[in-house]
Every structure is written in structure tokens, then in C-alpha cells.
């Protein structure tokens, strides 16, 4: 935590995350936190992002078990950890997991667990999850040992795989540096890997129990479930290559000029019928931001009807930019019948957007591997209905949910003027580090979209920290206590500097995608730029994310130039310029630790060649010619 700064300013809550316990065994170092291991490194280079024992409920929510009998022992060249984790399920069911972790210099790291329920326990998944990092690993060689003893020499996916790249796994071995390899052996069940970049997680995830098996399933009462992970490091001699995957700690960050450049994307805001009235009341704030695009969301299954378009028309009158209508089509009647009805309501209200996006409502739900696709009219029929009902409008398609669904159900692009999808950073984990690490996955997502759809115009959003819709369960999670929880429809960090840094970092990471629009927030509501009623800040006050979105809207259309950070895990940067203006350097610190930046060739007007940027801070400085 940064000294002298109220955690509330950083996170929107006074509850700080407990810091991890750093444990070492020779060159091996791990962070022990909440019963699991993170940032597993060898000689300063990240080997695995995490080894965790996770229990998921029927909506794929992750239990937060209570931990008792915790013992942590750090010896000169070894460590050990033991504890008991308990999960309380519905209807007074319970599950206890007895855990032991050991490591010694020159010996494997062993993480073993035995789960036992006295009552029986329903779960979608119970067992180990291993995360491999993506930076420096994507596209690289890997060796897979299967449960039948077969060995397979292959590569980690470079472009994002829609389905599991590896199945029936017993062990996985990859090169950490030219002289160091790591074998992760998984015992006690059958494991498989999914490409978590689909969900913007910055990892490949190897997990227990194949998705082709039924879920949820029942752990029988009195039947122990035993699993073990063994991580073996083979070192043929110290590598001369410096660590590339871990943050540079408290050292300085240096900047250098890159070769890529482009045009800053238009910035959008999403408007829902529920927030239209509040948006009208905040018209001065809307004028202050001046977004290039308003994205109006319409969902008949959520009770939206003809009256929504009256509100939309009133908001659109305040806006000098373009607008898009986003429709979640129910498909209870024919697509043409439903699209024609919606078009008639829109016309009667005098609402005339520039573009329309139509996607079947059911396509917002995920179809995991091994599951049957839900009933849905052919997308060609849906798109033909949209063209007939909204003649002359630009027409977009894709997914109103996340890249995952777009990657797994690839829409016919021929009838479309643009492709769109969203992302969300709290699908699988909601701790501060995991959320910020999702920014690493964004370039892989945009590059994968380009590989599928070529130069088709491309939009992203709304993409916010809170989850607006859960494709993986029956609901988003309520968060009345303002915690850091996965799949939550509200998140305290959206109200704080953390979200300001996340939004700006998001924009920096997707610059080279050539987006036609980037939507990162709403104006009002739980995803909004300004506070509402019953919040710590006065109603109408700006949240810190307001500054990021307003700056990005101001920069839209200017030319950006790549700026390479020596430590992109902590600091991101780019340069912009308009023809008649001096260049500006834009910096964002995506960590809770202040960073000193050596500007190098990026000299500020009348200032020194270095600066310090605070925790989760965003700044822009004018450069000399």
C-alpha cells in the first residue's frame, strides 16, 4: 500500500487486500495468499502465474473458503504450509479441504489436497487450477504428457483458441529461459487446458475435470477426493537473459520510442432505459465529456418497450456525435416480426440512430465445450431481418457479451458493416492484481479478432470492471458489502483511482487494433462516470474514471505513436499529436506503488527528464518539439 494515501481513494473501499506472504526455497519464490500460490518464479523469472485449489458453485461463482489451522514455516532453503479450508454450500452442505504445500532447494514444489464432505456437496468444479503466464509463453514450444502415457510436442496457442488446446493431461513442460525448464505434473484426476485469454485473463488455465463431463455434479458424502500438483524445475545453468515476466519492483521505468502508430479511436458511452432519465439530468456532464458515440441498449427480455425510445430520443438530442442502437433480440417470434416491431417503436418516438446492432438474446449465454448450442434462428435470418427493418442504417453484429462467445460462435461477417464484442476483467478472479493483469490479454484478443474478420470495422464495449451480464450462470453476483468478488454487478474500484488507471490502460493496450469505437463506461449508474444517490460521493460528483474517459474522448482522432515501457506490468505509455499541437506523452501507473519514469527522448517542456507517478495515477505531459 502506498504510504499516506487513503485506500478508499485507490479502491473505493477502506478494506485493503491482505498482502501475500513471500516464501523461498533456493532460487524458487512464491507468493502465498488466501490459501493459494501466486507469482511462482525461479531466479527472478515467472514460471507459473498461480497454482490454486478452487471450488465453484452451480453458477461458476468461486467459493471464498474459511481457512483454519494455518501453519507457515520458512526455513533457510525450504518452506512448508498446511491448513484446512472449509466451504459452506446451500442447504447446510459443507466441504473441507486438507492442504499441504512443501518445497526445498533443488527439490520439487508439491501442493497436495484432500477434499471431504460429511453431507455431500454440489459443485461445477472442485480441484486444482494451474495458470501459465502469456507474455513470453504464447506461441512457444510445450510438451504435453497425456493420461494414457502419450507425449505430444506442440506449442502454446498464439492466436486465442476457442476450445481447449490440450486435453487428457497428466503433465505439461515448458521452457522458462534457454537454460531452465519447468514440468508441472497433475495427479488425482484428468486435467485439460483452456485458453483463458478468451475471457481477457492473462493466462492459460489447466484445470481439473473435463468440461465434457456433466456439471454441476455431486461430491458424495464421506468419499475423499485427493489431488496433487508437483512442479519440478530443471536448471542447466543460469541464463544470461534478464527476467521478462515479472514487474521491475521499485526500480525506475524507462521509455523508448516504438515504430507503431495510428489514429486514436472514438469514445462511446452506453445508455440504458433505466439510466436515461439520470443521463438527461446530467446533461452538463455529458457535454463536458463530448463522447463521439452513444450506445443505446434495448432488451425486451428486461422489460424494455416503446417508452424506452422516447427517453433515447431525448438523450440523443443532447448529443452532437453519432449513435448506435444495440438490440438483444428475444427470438420468441420470427426475427423479422420482432425487428419490425422495434423499428416501429423507434420511428414513432423520433429516435434515429446512425447504426444498429442486433444479436439474439440467447447468444449472450456461453456454450461451453461439450454443451448443446441453444435454439436460435440462423444468424443469416436475423441479419436479413435487421436489414429489412432498419433500411439504410449501418449494421453491426457480433456478441453483446464477451470475446469468448464471439470466438466460439463466429458470426457471418458478410452482411455486417462492423464487428463488436465486450470484455470483463472479473469473470474468474477479482483481486487487484488479476484485474490489472487482464490488460495483458487485450492485444491477443484484438489480434485474434483481426485474424478472424480481417479489416472489418471493429468496436469494443461496453467493457467495465463490474459485470453487466453473466454468460456463465443464471445471474451476476450482488455485492452489498462492496467486496472484491468475481462476476459482481457492482465493484467498489469503479468509484476510485483503480478504475481510472484500468480504463486508461485498457485504451493503451488496444490502440493498434484500429477500433471504430471504444466504450468503457456509462454516464450514470453503477457503470457510470458520475456518482448516483446513496453513494459515498455526492450525487452528480465525478468518479475518477471520468478523467480517463474525458481525456480519451478529447484525444479521439489525433495521431498516436507507440511508446515502449521497460516494465509494461507497471507502466503503460503512448504519445499523441494533432497537426497544430505539440506532442503529448500519456502515462498510466497500473500498480499501487509509485513509479519513477525516466523519460529518455520524451523531454517535457521546461521540466526535468524524469518524473514520479503515484499509485494508479494517470497523467499527460506536453513534450518539446
C-alpha positions as CSV (number, residue, x, y, z in Angstrom):
1,X,0.0,0.0,0.0
2,X,1.2,3.5,-0.8
3,X,2.0,5.4,2.4
4,X,-0.1,8.4,3.1
5,X,-2.9,7.6,0.6
6,X,-6.3,6.6,1.9
7,X,-7.2,3.1,0.5
8,X,-10.6,4.4,-0.3
9,X,-9.2,6.8,-2.9
10,X,-7.5,3.9,-4.6
11,X,-10.1,1.2,-4.3
12,X,-13.4,2.7,-3.3
13,X,-13.3,0.8,-0.1
14,X,-11.3,1.0,3.1
15,X,-10.8,-2.7,3.0
16,X,-7.3,-3.5,1.7
17,X,-6.3,-6.8,0.4
18,X,-4.1,-8.8,2.7
19,X,-0.5,-8.7,1.3
20,X,0.9,-12.1,0.2
21,X,3.5,-14.0,2.2
22,X,6.7,-14.4,0.2
23,X,8.2,-17.9,0.6
24,X,11.5,-19.0,-0.9
25,X,13.3,-22.3,-1.4
26,X,16.7,-21.6,-3.1
27,X,16.0,-19.8,-6.4
28,X,12.3,-20.6,-6.2
29,X,10.0,-17.9,-4.8
30,X,6.2,-17.9,-4.4
31,X,3.6,-15.6,-3.0
32,X,1.2,-17.4,-0.6
33,X,-2.2,-15.7,-0.4
34,X,-5.7,-16.8,0.5
35,X,-4.6,-20.4,0.6
36,X,-3.1,-20.5,-2.8
37,X,0.2,-19.8,-4.6
38,X,0.8,-16.9,-7.0
39,X,3.7,-15.4,-9.0
40,X,5.8,-18.6,-8.8
41,X,9.2,-17.6,-10.0
42,X,12.6,-19.1,-10.5
43,X,15.7,-16.9,-10.4
44,X,13.5,-13.8,-10.9
45,X,11.5,-15.2,-13.9
46,X,7.8,-16.1,-13.7
47,X,7.3,-19.8,-14.1
48,X,3.6,-20.1,-13.2
49,X,1.1,-17.4,-12.6
50,X,-0.7,-19.4,-10.0
51,X,-1.5,-22.8,-8.5
52,X,-4.8,-22.7,-6.7
53,X,-7.3,-25.1,-5.3
54,X,-10.8,-23.8,-6.3
55,X,-14.4,-24.8,-5.6
56,X,-17.0,-23.4,-8.0
57,X,-20.8,-23.3,-7.4
58,X,-23.5,-24.1,-10.0
59,X,-23.3,-20.5,-11.4
60,X,-19.5,-20.8,-11.8
61,X,-19.0,-18.5,-8.8
62,X,-15.9,-19.3,-6.8
63,X,-16.3,-20.0,-3.1
64,X,-14.2,-18.0,-0.6
65,X,-13.4,-20.7,1.9
66,X,-12.7,-20.0,5.6
67,X,-9.1,-21.1,6.5
68,X,-8.2,-22.6,9.8
69,X,-5.2,-24.4,11.4
70,X,-2.9,-22.4,9.2
71,X,0.8,-23.1,9.7
72,X,3.6,-21.4,7.6
73,X,7.2,-22.4,8.1
74,X,10.1,-20.7,6.3
75,X,13.4,-22.4,6.6
76,X,16.8,-21.2,5.1
77,X,16.3,-23.2,1.9
78,X,12.8,-24.6,2.2
79,X,9.2,-23.9,3.3
80,X,6.0,-25.7,4.2
81,X,2.4,-24.6,4.5
82,X,-0.6,-26.5,5.9
83,X,-4.2,-25.5,6.6
84,X,-7.8,-26.7,6.4
85,X,-10.2,-24.8,4.1
86,X,-14.0,-25.0,4.5
87,X,-16.7,-24.2,2.0
88,X,-20.3,-23.7,3.2
89,X,-22.8,-24.6,0.4
90,X,-26.5,-24.3,0.1
91,X,-28.9,-26.3,2.3
92,X,-26.3,-26.6,5.1
93,X,-23.9,-28.6,2.9
94,X,-20.2,-28.3,3.6
95,X,-16.8,-29.3,2.2
96,X,-13.5,-29.4,4.0
97,X,-10.1,-29.4,2.2
98,X,-6.9,-30.5,4.0
99,X,-3.9,-28.9,2.3
100,X,-0.2,-29.3,2.5
101,X,2.4,-27.4,0.4
102,X,6.2,-28.1,0.6
103,X,9.3,-27.0,-1.3
104,X,13.1,-27.3,-0.8
105,X,16.1,-26.0,-2.8
106,X,16.7,-28.4,-5.6
107,X,13.5,-30.4,-4.9
108,X,10.0,-30.2,-6.5
109,X,7.3,-27.9,-5.2
110,X,4.4,-30.1,-4.0
111,X,0.9,-28.8,-3.4
112,X,-1.5,-31.6,-2.3
113,X,-5.1,-31.6,-1.1
114,X,-7.8,-33.9,0.2
115,X,-11.4,-32.8,0.0
116,X,-14.0,-34.4,2.1
117,X,-17.7,-33.7,2.7
118,X,-19.8,-35.1,5.5
119,X,-23.0,-34.0,3.8
120,X,-22.4,-34.4,0.1
121,X,-21.6,-31.2,-1.9
122,X,-22.8,-29.8,-5.3
123,X,-20.2,-28.1,-7.4
124,X,-19.3,-27.3,-11.0
125,X,-15.6,-27.8,-10.3
126,X,-13.5,-28.8,-7.3
127,X,-9.8,-29.1,-7.6
128,X,-6.6,-27.7,-8.8
129,X,-6.2,-24.9,-11.3
130,X,-2.7,-24.0,-12.8
131,X,-2.1,-20.8,-14.6
132,X,0.7,-20.3,-17.1
133,X,1.5,-16.7,-18.0
134,X,1.1,-15.5,-21.6
135,X,3.8,-12.9,-22.0
136,X,6.9,-14.7,-23.4
137,X,5.0,-18.0,-23.4
138,X,2.3,-17.6,-26.2
139,X,3.3,-19.5,-29.3
140,X,6.3,-21.1,-27.6
141,X,7.0,-24.9,-27.6
142,X,5.4,-27.1,-24.9
143,X,5.4,-30.8,-24.2
144,X,2.2,-32.5,-23.0
145,X,2.1,-35.9,-21.3
146,X,-1.4,-37.4,-21.6
147,X,-3.1,-39.6,-19.1
148,X,-2.5,-42.7,-21.3
149,X,1.2,-42.0,-21.3
150,X,1.4,-40.5,-24.8
151,X,3.8,-37.5,-25.2
152,X,2.9,-34.6,-27.6
153,X,5.4,-31.9,-28.7
154,X,3.4,-28.8,-29.6
155,X,3.1,-25.1,-28.9
156,X,1.1,-22.8,-26.7
157,X,-1.6,-21.1,-28.8
158,X,-0.6,-17.8,-30.2
159,X,-4.0,-16.7,-31.5
160,X,-6.7,-17.4,-29.0
161,X,-8.1,-21.0,-29.2
162,X,-12.0,-21.1,-28.9
163,X,-11.8,-24.6,-27.4
164,X,-9.4,-26.5,-25.2
165,X,-6.0,-26.7,-26.9
166,X,-4.9,-29.6,-24.7
167,X,-7.0,-32.4,-23.1
168,X,-6.5,-35.6,-21.1
169,X,-3.4,-34.1,-19.5
170,X,-1.1,-35.6,-16.8
171,X,1.9,-33.2,-17.1
172,X,3.0,-30.1,-19.0
173,X,6.6,-29.0,-19.6
174,X,7.7,-25.6,-21.0
175,X,10.9,-23.6,-21.3
176,X,11.2,-20.8,-18.8
177,X,14.5,-19.4,-20.1
178,X,17.0,-21.0,-22.5
179,X,18.6,-22.9,-19.6
180,X,15.5,-23.6,-17.4
181,X,12.5,-25.8,-18.0
182,X,9.5,-26.5,-15.7
183,X,7.4,-29.6,-15.5
184,X,4.0,-29.3,-13.8
185,X,2.6,-32.8,-13.0
186,X,-1.1,-33.1,-12.1
187,X,-2.2,-36.2,-10.2
188,X,-5.6,-37.5,-8.9
189,X,-7.8,-36.7,-11.9
190,X,-7.9,-35.9,-15.6
191,X,-6.8,-32.3,-16.4
192,X,-7.3,-30.2,-19.5
193,X,-6.3,-26.6,-20.6
194,X,-8.4,-23.7,-21.8
195,X,-7.1,-20.5,-23.3
196,X,-8.2,-18.0,-20.6
197,X,-7.3,-15.1,-22.9
198,X,-10.9,-15.7,-24.2
199,X,-12.1,-14.0,-21.0
200,X,-9.2,-11.5,-21.0
201,X,-7.4,-13.4,-18.3
202,X,-3.7,-13.2,-18.8
203,X,-3.1,-16.9,-18.6
204,X,-3.6,-20.4,-20.0
205,X,-5.6,-22.3,-17.4
206,X,-5.1,-26.0,-16.7
207,X,-8.0,-27.3,-14.6
208,X,-9.4,-30.5,-13.2
209,X,-12.4,-32.4,-14.5
210,X,-13.1,-32.2,-18.3
211,X,-15.9,-29.9,-19.3
212,X,-17.4,-32.7,-21.4
213,X,-18.5,-34.4,-18.1
214,X,-21.8,-33.3,-16.6
215,X,-21.9,-30.2,-14.3
216,X,-23.0,-29.4,-11.7
217,X,-22.1,-32.7,-10.1
218,X,-22.2,-34.2,-6.6
219,X,-19.3,-35.0,-4.3
220,X,-20.6,-38.0,-2.4
221,X,-20.7,-37.8,1.4
222,X,-17.7,-39.5,3.1
223,X,-15.7,-40.0,-0.1
224,X,-12.3,-38.3,-0.1
225,X,-11.1,-36.6,-3.2
226,X,-7.3,-36.5,-3.4
227,X,-5.2,-34.5,-5.9
228,X,-1.6,-33.4,-6.1
229,X,0.5,-30.9,-8.1
230,X,4.2,-31.4,-8.5
231,X,6.3,-28.6,-10.0
232,X,9.9,-29.6,-11.0
233,X,12.4,-27.1,-12.2
234,X,15.4,-28.2,-14.3
235,X,18.2,-25.7,-14.4
236,X,21.2,-26.4,-16.8
237,X,22.9,-23.2,-15.7
238,X,22.0,-19.6,-15.1
239,X,20.5,-17.8,-18.1
240,X,22.1,-14.5,-19.3
241,X,18.6,-13.3,-20.3
242,X,17.0,-10.8,-17.8
243,X,13.6,-11.6,-16.4
244,X,10.8,-10.6,-18.7
245,X,7.6,-11.6,-16.9
246,X,7.9,-10.0,-13.5
247,X,7.5,-6.4,-12.5
248,X,10.6,-4.4,-12.0
249,X,9.7,-3.8,-8.4
250,X,10.5,-0.3,-7.1
251,X,13.1,0.4,-9.8
252,X,12.8,3.1,-12.5
253,X,10.8,2.6,-15.6
254,X,12.5,3.7,-18.9
255,X,10.6,4.7,-22.0
256,X,11.7,4.4,-25.6
257,X,10.1,5.2,-29.0
258,X,8.3,2.4,-30.9
259,X,7.5,2.0,-34.6
260,X,3.7,1.6,-34.5
261,X,1.3,4.4,-34.9
262,X,-2.3,5.1,-35.8
263,X,-5.4,7.2,-35.0
264,X,-7.0,7.4,-31.5
265,X,-10.4,5.7,-31.5
266,X,-13.8,7.4,-31.0
267,X,-15.0,7.0,-27.4
268,X,-18.6,5.9,-26.6
269,X,-20.9,5.8,-23.6
270,X,-23.7,3.2,-23.1
271,X,-27.2,4.5,-22.3
272,X,-29.8,2.1,-20.9
273,X,-33.6,2.8,-20.5
274,X,-33.0,2.5,-16.7
275,X,-30.4,5.3,-16.8
276,X,-31.9,7.6,-19.5
277,X,-33.6,9.9,-17.0
278,X,-30.4,10.3,-14.9
279,X,-28.4,10.9,-18.1
280,X,-30.8,13.7,-19.1
281,X,-30.4,15.2,-15.6
282,X,-26.6,15.1,-16.1
283,X,-26.6,16.8,-19.5
284,X,-23.9,19.2,-18.4
285,X,-21.5,16.3,-17.6
286,X,-22.3,14.7,-20.9
287,X,-21.4,18.0,-22.7
288,X,-18.2,18.2,-20.7
289,X,-17.1,14.8,-21.9
290,X,-18.3,15.1,-25.5
291,X,-18.2,11.4,-26.4
292,X,-18.1,10.6,-30.1
293,X,-20.7,7.8,-29.8
294,X,-23.7,6.9,-27.6
295,X,-24.6,3.3,-27.5
296,X,-28.3,2.8,-26.6
297,X,-29.1,-0.7,-25.2
298,X,-32.5,-2.3,-25.7
299,X,-33.5,-5.6,-24.3
300,X,-37.2,-6.7,-24.4
301,X,-36.5,-9.6,-22.1
302,X,-35.5,-7.0,-19.5
303,X,-38.9,-5.3,-19.9
304,X,-37.8,-2.6,-22.3
305,X,-40.6,-1.4,-24.5
306,X,-41.8,1.5,-26.6
307,X,-41.3,4.1,-23.9
308,X,-37.6,3.5,-23.9
309,X,-37.3,5.1,-27.3
310,X,-38.9,8.3,-26.1
311,X,-36.1,8.6,-23.5
312,X,-33.5,7.6,-26.1
313,X,-34.7,10.3,-28.4
314,X,-34.4,13.0,-25.6
315,X,-30.9,11.9,-24.8
316,X,-29.9,11.8,-28.5
317,X,-31.0,15.5,-28.9
318,X,-28.2,16.4,-26.4
319,X,-25.6,14.7,-28.4
320,X,-23.7,16.1,-31.4
321,X,-21.9,12.8,-32.3
322,X,-23.2,9.6,-33.7
323,X,-25.4,6.9,-32.0
324,X,-26.0,3.2,-32.2
325,X,-28.9,1.1,-31.1
326,X,-27.9,-2.2,-29.5
327,X,-30.7,-4.8,-29.5
328,X,-30.8,-8.1,-27.7
329,X,-33.4,-9.8,-29.9
330,X,-35.7,-12.2,-27.9
331,X,-36.3,-14.6,-30.9
332,X,-39.6,-15.7,-29.4
333,X,-41.3,-14.8,-32.7
334,X,-39.6,-14.6,-36.1
335,X,-36.7,-12.2,-36.2
336,X,-38.5,-10.1,-38.9
337,X,-41.6,-9.7,-36.7
338,X,-39.6,-8.6,-33.7
339,X,-37.2,-6.4,-35.6
340,X,-40.1,-4.7,-37.4
341,X,-41.9,-4.1,-34.1
342,X,-38.8,-2.5,-32.5
343,X,-38.3,-0.3,-35.6
344,X,-41.8,1.0,-35.5
345,X,-41.4,2.0,-31.8
346,X,-38.2,3.7,-32.7
347,X,-39.7,5.6,-35.6
348,X,-42.8,6.6,-33.6
349,X,-40.5,8.2,-30.9
350,X,-38.4,10.1,-33.5
351,X,-35.3,8.2,-32.5
352,X,-32.9,8.0,-35.5
353,X,-29.6,6.3,-34.7
354,X,-26.8,6.1,-37.2
355,X,-26.3,2.3,-36.7
356,X,-28.0,-0.7,-35.2
357,X,-26.5,-3.9,-33.7
358,X,-28.7,-6.9,-33.4
359,X,-27.8,-10.1,-31.6
360,X,-30.0,-13.0,-30.4
361,X,-30.5,-12.6,-26.7
362,X,-29.6,-16.3,-26.2
363,X,-26.2,-15.8,-27.8
364,X,-25.2,-13.8,-24.7
365,X,-25.1,-17.1,-22.8
366,X,-21.9,-19.2,-23.1
367,X,-21.9,-22.6,-24.7
368,X,-19.0,-24.4,-23.1
369,X,-17.3,-27.3,-24.8
370,X,-19.5,-30.5,-24.7
371,X,-22.7,-28.5,-24.3
372,X,-25.5,-28.3,-26.8
373,X,-26.0,-25.0,-28.7
374,X,-29.3,-23.4,-27.5
375,X,-32.1,-23.0,-30.1
376,X,-31.7,-19.8,-32.1
377,X,-32.7,-18.8,-35.6
378,X,-29.8,-18.8,-38.1
379,X,-27.8,-15.6,-37.9
380,X,-28.3,-15.1,-41.7
381,X,-32.1,-14.9,-41.0
382,X,-31.5,-12.5,-38.1
383,X,-29.3,-10.2,-40.2
384,X,-31.7,-10.2,-43.1
385,X,-34.5,-9.2,-40.8
386,X,-32.4,-6.4,-39.4
387,X,-31.6,-5.0,-42.9
388,X,-35.3,-5.2,-43.8
389,X,-36.5,-3.5,-40.6
390,X,-33.8,-0.8,-40.5
391,X,-33.1,0.1,-44.1
392,X,-30.2,2.4,-44.9
393,X,-28.6,2.1,-41.4
394,X,-25.1,0.8,-40.8
395,X,-25.5,-2.6,-39.3
396,X,-23.2,-4.3,-36.8
397,X,-23.1,-7.8,-35.3
398,X,-21.0,-10.0,-33.1
399,X,-21.7,-10.5,-29.4
400,X,-23.3,-8.3,-26.7
401,X,-21.3,-10.5,-24.3
402,X,-17.6,-11.2,-24.5
403,X,-15.0,-12.2,-26.9
404,X,-15.3,-15.8,-25.7
405,X,-18.8,-16.1,-27.3
406,X,-17.6,-14.4,-30.5
407,X,-14.7,-16.7,-30.7
408,X,-16.8,-19.8,-30.2
409,X,-19.7,-18.8,-32.4
410,X,-18.1,-16.9,-35.3
411,X,-20.8,-14.8,-36.9
412,X,-21.1,-14.5,-40.7
413,X,-19.4,-11.2,-41.4
414,X,-20.5,-10.6,-45.0
415,X,-23.8,-8.8,-44.1
416,X,-22.1,-6.7,-41.4
417,X,-20.7,-3.2,-41.5
418,X,-18.8,-3.8,-38.2
419,X,-18.0,-6.4,-35.6
420,X,-18.5,-5.8,-31.9
421,X,-17.9,-7.5,-28.5
422,X,-17.2,-6.7,-24.9
423,X,-14.8,-7.9,-22.2
424,X,-15.0,-8.1,-18.4
425,X,-12.0,-8.5,-16.0
426,X,-13.7,-10.2,-13.1
427,X,-15.0,-13.4,-14.7
428,X,-12.6,-15.8,-12.9
429,X,-10.9,-13.6,-10.3
430,X,-11.4,-10.2,-8.7
431,X,-8.3,-9.5,-6.8
432,X,-6.5,-6.3,-7.7
433,X,-3.5,-7.9,-9.4
434,X,-5.6,-10.3,-11.5
435,X,-7.9,-7.5,-12.7
436,X,-5.0,-5.3,-13.9
437,X,-3.2,-8.3,-15.4
438,X,-6.2,-8.8,-17.8
439,X,-4.8,-5.8,-19.7
440,X,-2.0,-8.1,-20.9
441,X,-4.6,-10.2,-22.8
442,X,-6.2,-7.4,-24.7
443,X,-3.7,-7.3,-27.6
444,X,-4.1,-11.0,-28.1
445,X,-7.9,-10.6,-28.2
446,X,-7.8,-7.8,-30.8
447,X,-5.2,-9.6,-32.9
448,X,-7.4,-12.8,-32.8
449,X,-10.4,-10.8,-33.9
450,X,-8.4,-9.3,-36.8
451,X,-7.2,-12.8,-37.8
452,X,-10.9,-14.0,-38.0
453,X,-12.5,-10.9,-39.5
454,X,-9.7,-9.1,-41.3
455,X,-10.1,-5.4,-41.7
456,X,-13.8,-5.3,-41.0
457,X,-14.5,-2.2,-38.8
458,X,-14.3,-3.3,-35.2
459,X,-15.8,-1.9,-31.9
460,X,-15.3,-2.9,-28.3
461,X,-17.6,-2.3,-25.4
462,X,-19.1,-1.6,-23.0
463,X,-16.2,-3.0,-21.1
464,X,-16.3,-2.2,-17.4
465,X,-15.0,-3.7,-14.2
466,X,-18.5,-4.5,-12.9
467,X,-20.2,-7.3,-14.9
468,X,-23.4,-6.2,-16.7
469,X,-24.5,-9.7,-17.7
470,X,-23.2,-13.2,-16.8
471,X,-22.9,-15.6,-19.8
472,X,-21.7,-18.4,-17.5
473,X,-24.5,-18.6,-14.9
474,X,-28.1,-17.5,-14.2
475,X,-27.1,-14.1,-12.7
476,X,-24.5,-11.6,-11.9
477,X,-23.5,-11.5,-8.2
478,X,-24.9,-8.9,-5.9
479,X,-22.2,-7.1,-3.9
480,X,-23.9,-5.3,-1.0
481,X,-20.7,-5.3,1.2
482,X,-18.6,-3.7,-1.6
483,X,-16.1,-6.5,-1.7
484,X,-13.8,-7.7,-4.5
485,X,-15.8,-10.6,-5.9
486,X,-15.9,-12.2,-9.3
487,X,-18.9,-11.7,-11.6
488,X,-20.3,-8.9,-9.4
489,X,-22.7,-6.3,-10.9
490,X,-21.1,-3.6,-8.8
491,X,-17.5,-3.1,-7.8
492,X,-16.1,-0.5,-5.3
493,X,-13.0,0.0,-7.5
494,X,-15.1,1.5,-10.2
495,X,-15.5,4.5,-7.9
496,X,-11.8,5.0,-7.3
497,X,-8.4,5.7,-8.9
498,X,-8.1,2.0,-9.7
499,X,-10.8,2.2,-12.4
500,X,-9.3,5.4,-13.7
501,X,-6.0,3.6,-14.3
502,X,-7.7,0.5,-15.6
503,X,-9.7,2.4,-18.2
504,X,-6.7,4.4,-19.5
505,X,-4.6,1.2,-19.5
506,X,-7.3,-0.5,-21.5
507,X,-7.2,2.1,-24.1
508,X,-3.4,2.0,-24.3
509,X,-3.5,-1.8,-24.8
510,X,-6.0,-1.7,-27.7
511,X,-4.6,1.2,-29.7
512,X,-3.1,-0.8,-32.5
513,X,-6.5,-2.6,-33.2
514,X,-7.7,0.4,-35.2
515,X,-11.0,0.4,-33.4
516,X,-14.1,2.2,-34.8
517,X,-15.3,2.9,-31.2
518,X,-14.2,2.1,-27.6
519,X,-16.9,2.2,-24.9
520,X,-15.6,1.9,-21.4
521,X,-18.5,3.2,-19.2
522,X,-21.9,4.8,-18.9
523,X,-22.6,8.3,-17.8
524,X,-24.7,7.3,-14.8
525,X,-25.5,4.2,-12.7
526,X,-23.2,1.5,-11.3
527,X,-21.1,1.6,-14.5
528,X,-21.2,5.4,-14.7
529,X,-18.7,8.2,-14.7
530,X,-20.6,10.2,-12.1
531,X,-21.9,9.1,-8.7
532,X,-25.6,8.4,-8.0
533,X,-27.7,8.6,-4.9
534,X,-26.8,6.5,-1.8
535,X,-23.1,6.6,-2.6
536,X,-20.2,7.9,-0.5
537,X,-19.7,10.7,-3.0
538,X,-22.4,13.4,-3.6
539,X,-24.8,12.6,-6.3
540,X,-23.5,14.0,-9.6
541,X,-19.9,14.2,-8.5
542,X,-17.4,12.7,-10.9
543,X,-15.7,9.5,-10.3
544,X,-12.0,9.3,-11.1
545,X,-12.7,7.3,-14.3
546,X,-14.4,10.4,-15.6
547,X,-11.0,11.9,-16.1
548,X,-9.8,9.0,-18.2
549,X,-12.8,8.8,-20.4
550,X,-13.0,12.6,-20.9
551,X,-9.2,12.7,-21.8
552,X,-9.7,9.8,-24.3
553,X,-12.7,11.5,-25.9
554,X,-10.6,14.7,-26.3
555,X,-7.8,12.7,-27.9
556,X,-10.1,10.9,-30.4
557,X,-9.0,11.4,-33.9
558,X,-5.5,12.5,-33.0
559,X,-2.5,10.5,-34.1
560,X,-0.9,8.2,-31.6
561,X,2.7,6.8,-31.6
562,X,4.0,3.8,-29.7
563,X,6.0,4.3,-26.6
564,X,7.7,1.2,-25.2
565,X,7.9,0.8,-21.4
566,X,10.7,-1.2,-19.9
567,X,8.1,-2.5,-17.4
568,X,4.7,-2.8,-19.0
569,X,3.4,-4.8,-16.0
570,X,3.6,-1.5,-14.1
571,X,3.6,1.4,-16.6
572,X,2.0,2.0,-20.0
573,X,2.5,5.0,-22.2
574,X,1.8,6.4,-25.7
575,X,2.3,9.7,-27.5
576,X,-0.4,11.7,-29.3
577,X,-0.3,14.8,-31.6
578,X,-2.6,16.8,-33.8
579,X,-1.2,18.7,-36.7
580,X,-1.5,22.1,-34.9
581,X,-0.5,20.9,-31.4
582,X,2.7,19.9,-29.6
583,X,3.0,16.2,-28.8
584,X,1.7,14.9,-25.5
585,X,3.0,11.9,-23.6
586,X,0.3,10.0,-21.8
587,X,1.3,7.7,-18.8
588,X,-0.6,5.4,-16.6
589,X,0.7,3.5,-13.5
590,X,-1.3,0.3,-13.1
591,X,0.2,-0.6,-9.8
592,X,-0.3,0.5,-6.1
593,X,3.3,1.5,-5.9
594,X,4.7,5.0,-7.1
595,X,7.0,4.6,-10.1
596,X,9.9,6.8,-11.2
597,X,9.9,7.2,-15.0
598,X,13.0,8.0,-17.0
599,X,11.6,9.9,-20.0
600,X,14.6,9.4,-22.2
601,X,14.0,11.2,-25.5
602,X,10.5,12.2,-24.3
603,X,11.5,15.6,-22.9
604,X,8.9,17.8,-21.2
605,X,8.5,21.4,-21.9
606,X,10.6,23.3,-19.2
607,X,10.9,20.2,-17.0
608,X,13.4,17.6,-15.9
609,X,13.8,14.3,-17.8
610,X,12.2,12.2,-15.1
611,X,9.0,12.2,-13.1
612,X,7.3,10.1,-10.4
613,X,3.8,8.8,-10.9
614,X,1.7,7.8,-7.9
615,X,-0.4,4.7,-7.3
616,X,-2.9,4.0,-10.0
617,X,-2.2,7.5,-11.5
618,X,-2.8,8.9,-15.0
619,X,-1.0,11.9,-16.3
620,X,-0.4,13.7,-19.6
621,X,2.6,16.0,-20.2
622,X,3.5,18.3,-23.1
623,X,6.7,17.4,-24.9
624,X,9.3,19.7,-26.6
625,X,9.3,19.8,-30.3
